[in-house]
Amino acid sequence: MIEIRMIYLCASFLLTIVSFSRFSDALKYNLNSQEWTICDTQRLCIKGQVPGGIYTSLQKSGKIQDPLLAGNDVQYRKYARNDWTYTTTVKVDSSVITKSSQIYLIFNGIDTLADISLNGRQLGYVDDMFLRYRFNVKNILQSGNNQLEIRIYSPIAGANNQSSLFERKYGYNLPPKCNPPEYDGECHVNMIRKMQASFGWDWGPAFPSMGIWQPVEIETVESTPILRDFTAIPFLSTLYDLSVEWTPKGGSKASLKKRIGFRTVEIVQEPIGNKGLSFKVQVNGYQMFIRGTNVIPISIFPEVQPENYVKHLMKSVKKGHMNMIRVWGGGVYESDYLYNLADEMGIMVWQDFMFACATYPATDSFLKNVQAEVVQQMERLQHHPSVAIWAGNNENELAIASPWWPEILTRKPTYKRDYVALYFDTIGKTLAQVNPMAVYVPSSPSNGKETIKEGGIAVSPGDVRYGDVHFYGYNNDPWNYNYYPSGKFVSEYGIQSYPSLSTLSKVIPQSQLVYPLSQSLLRRQHQPKGNDILSSLISYHFNLPRSGDQKQLAKYIYQSQILQAVAIKSQTEFYLRNRQPDIRVGTGMTYGAMYWQLNDVWQAPTWSSIEYGGKWKLLHYYMVKTFNPANAIAFVDSQSGNLTIALVNDYLNLISMKVTGEVQRFKDILPVTFFEQNFKNAPRGVNIIFSEPLNDVLNAGWCITREHCMIKLNIEHSIADQSGSTEVLENFLLISSPKNFVGLQSTQVRVTKVSKISTKTGYKYQIDLETDHVALFVILDLDPSMKVNAIFSDNGFMMTSKKKSISVETNIEVSTKDLTSGLRITHLLNNLN
């Protein structure tokens, strides 16, 4: 007898919930804990793990070092050139076989090309790491021991073979043939359905992974139906637990639970005069400004999904006031745990399908695999209210339209035909069949309805008048907002920085941690000409360090992180305030800003705001403040020359705000106030609250020239339904480059007291600081020898008063004495040349 119980689910909702897509009365037996052996074609045998992969298993067995050390990504490539065979013995009781009408062997994820056999009989060949494979083994299993064997073929050889076969059969190739040489990667990953980044990317190493990266199960089926997969048609935002209980014949009660939610999401695309279309995300009828970031794979080894690390990343997103993440299309569909956290934290997900920066086959077999992939991933993820938008690919429309590769020019109609077959006729149509209410964009960037009007590939994808935009501007001052695109939704934008010395020192020998950059550091840079670009951008605002030791490298890292943080702050502020449309040309009306990128897969210079291992870069601290829904932004209007202050309020609730504007001279610890205003009911959206000639403001603040001062804003706000609690934040506007600042006095930022703060969970401390003079871009850190993970309440701040208090949260308890002695403090004057 089956009992279906819905917890806290009102009866009025029932008619809107579901179409049930599959039923079974099943018991599952997990094979993960089995003893697995892995052997390659060179007769190297090790103990295996499931879920697992060859690199993680080789490391656990002691056959290799940490794969991320030094140049191990290249040195260990040889292991991915061999085939590997996983074997285990499965013991089955005769009663299981006799009582079950069907018995299935289920592989939830094999990476990637493999033959599977049981008791010497081949079950099948698999070739998509994103598919769940299910084999009926009722007539093959025997009482007692059963030999299970999975032979996984080299993905490097497999990709090359598929490319050769395709070109011979169809007479053209699918670019790119190979990644840029800076990637130290492999070729033709687009020919097989695996994590595209595993063959190398501009932010990560190439580890062509192989393994059983998801659980393996045996499922026995009797006859009585129970709920398995279901389709939730959403319209509200509350979470509900859907529980199913049943009692198999002769067995004890079992249960299945899923957390579901309801909401409506749509992308509003309405005309802007005669020149463009809006691109606004609307949730439950409310228009939202999307604040977010892009998530690359949690690990370059797909089986590595530590929940504590995933939770740290998602909590960091939440602390950053972000309401959306984009799961980028060159990685994997992430773990259930990540989507569960997104549901609980109220973070929406823009979910790419796993295609990125390439052309792909449109053969019948490839499209059939993709169709199954869409169905399975939709069935797995669509009940999550967090999954708001589905996208066909990353940058593939742009790649063909531009074009990125010379082959496109010779056969553009062919590549366009293949593109439409994959992203419209297969993914788009299948998505609509599984869930007609799913929101789908075929590519990112893309021009929305305009792309469809132009036949699936626009003449100029990423046009600022339509859809979403990706922007990486390396030829101009990255702090100057005049160079930012006035687009509708900017779904990627970023600038690189180097991770901290403490992160780099875990994989780079101390002797190589020097400036100018050593060979060990140079080969970690995978962006073509990346170090030249970064140094050029730094030079806009800093004098690069002199040749020297680790101290000079520390200065370079400091400068790179300030460059990145201020650049993305400035760019994000422009998007936040750029909501008015220019109906003459169709630009403006920006309603989304998602910077590239949140996380890292190794210790290297990248665009991330969080370093490999979880340490926040300065950028992440800045985004916490910049993305605050109630803020004030200062900028110099490029047309009028006026210093202008925009009030931003994206709260739905009534909110009171107070904004104070100050001229902060570098030689004085005391500022001069030029503006102060209270808002009892702050207007929603963006409103200009101050605009006066900059020179008049500077003169009133006794500032001789732009080089002698900066603009500082103090913002207080409280929300009506939150017991009158007040949040205070600071913002600033630099009106000259740090290398040209005049008047800064030599000073030391001192720790006067560290005290423990009582909290219900975790460990928190208050740090009291003191300075005699203005100290800019003050960065706090803990000595690496402490082995403590810390998040400060503020960092990279401007210390423009003699005293300031900062709180810090740590992952373990630390004595106030050790915390005091372990604090490391630096600021701008320590890092100028």
HUHU-V476113 format. One line per field, one symbol per residue. phi: phi as a letter, one per 20 degrees, with the letter a starting at -180 (. if undefined). psi: psi as a letter, one per 40 degrees, with the letter a starting at -180 (. if undefined). burial: 1 if it has 9 or more other C-alpha atoms within 8 Angstrom, else 0. A space follows every 50 residues. Layout:
BEGIN
phi: ???
psi: ???
burial: ???
END
This chain:
BEGIN
phi: .dddcdeldfffeffefbdedbcadccddfdfefeddccdfemeccfdcc fabfffffffenfcfggefldffefefgfeeeecdecbddecffffffee fbcddddfrddcebdccclndferddbbfededcdedgedfcfnecedcc edegfffffffffffffffdnbddfefbfggffldcdmffececgfffeo bfdbeecffbqdecgdcdddcecffcfddbdeeebcdfeceddccbcfgm defcbcccecbcadcbdecdfdlddacfbdedclndfceedabddegfbf dffecffffgfgfffffffeledbddeffddcfffgffffffgfemdfce dffebblaecfcfgffffgfgfffffffffdffffffdcdcfadmfffff ffeecfgffebggfffgfffffedfdfgffgfffbfefecdfbcfbdmff ffgenocffcfngfebldcdccdddcgfeeffeefeeebdebaabfbeff gfffffcdggfeeccgffffffffedfglffffffffgffcceggffref fffgfffgffffgfffffgfffffffeeeeedffcnemlfcabcfdbfcc daeafbefdcfgoofffggffffgefegfdbccdbeffeemffccdedcd feffbdccccdcedffedfeedfdbbbdcfcfffnccfdbbbggffffff eldfbgfebbdcddcdbcdgeclmfdddbdcbcedbegfdfcofdfbced eeaccedfcfcmcccddedbbecgcdlfddbdggffldeccefbbmeeed cfcbdcdbdcecfcfffffffefcccbgffced
psi: hhhhhhhfhideedeecihheiiihihihhedeihihhiaeefhhihiih iiidddddddeediahdehbfddddedddeeiiihhiihhhhidddddeh dihhhhhehhhdhihhihfehhdihifheeihhhhhedediihbhhhhhh hhihdddddddddddddddeeiigiidiiiddefaiifdeeigihdeeei ieeiihggihageiihihhhhbdhiihciihhhieieiiihhihiihihe aihiihiihiihiihihhgiigbeeaiighhhhfehhihhhaihhiidie hdehfhdddddddddddddefieiihhieebihiidddddddddefhihh hiighhfiiiifidddddddddddddddddeeehedhdhhidiheddddd ddididddddfddddddddddddddcddddddddgeehhhhdihiifbdd dddeedhidgieheeiaiihhhheeiheeheeeihgidhhehiiiiiiii ddddeeehideegihihiddddeehehhfdddddddddedeihiiiiaad ddddddddddddddddddddddddddefehigedeeaafhfhhhihidii eigihaeiehiheehhidddddddddehehihhhihheddeihihhhhhe idiihiihhhhihhideiehihhehhiihdghiiahhhehhihddddddd efhdideeiihhhhhhiihdeffeihhhiiiihheiideeihehihihhi hdihihhhidiahiihhhiiidihhifhhiiihdedfhhihidiifihge idiihiihhieihhiddddddehhhiaddeei.
burial: 00000100000000001101001111000111001111110000011111 11111111101000001111011001100111111111110101011001 11111111111111111110001001111111100111001111111111 11111111110110011000001111011001111111111111111111 11111111111111111111110001101111110110111111111100 00000000111111101110110011111111110001111111111111 11101000111111001101111111111111100001111110001111 11111101111100011011111111111011111111111111111111 10101001000100110111111111111111001001111111111101 11010111001111111111100000110010110111111111111111 00111011000111101101110111100100111011101111100111 01111111111111111111111111111011100111111111111111 10111111111101111111111111111111110110001111111111 10011111111111111110101111000001010101011111001110 10100111111111111111000000000111101110001001001010 10010000000111111111111111111101100001011100111111 111101111110000100110110111110110
END
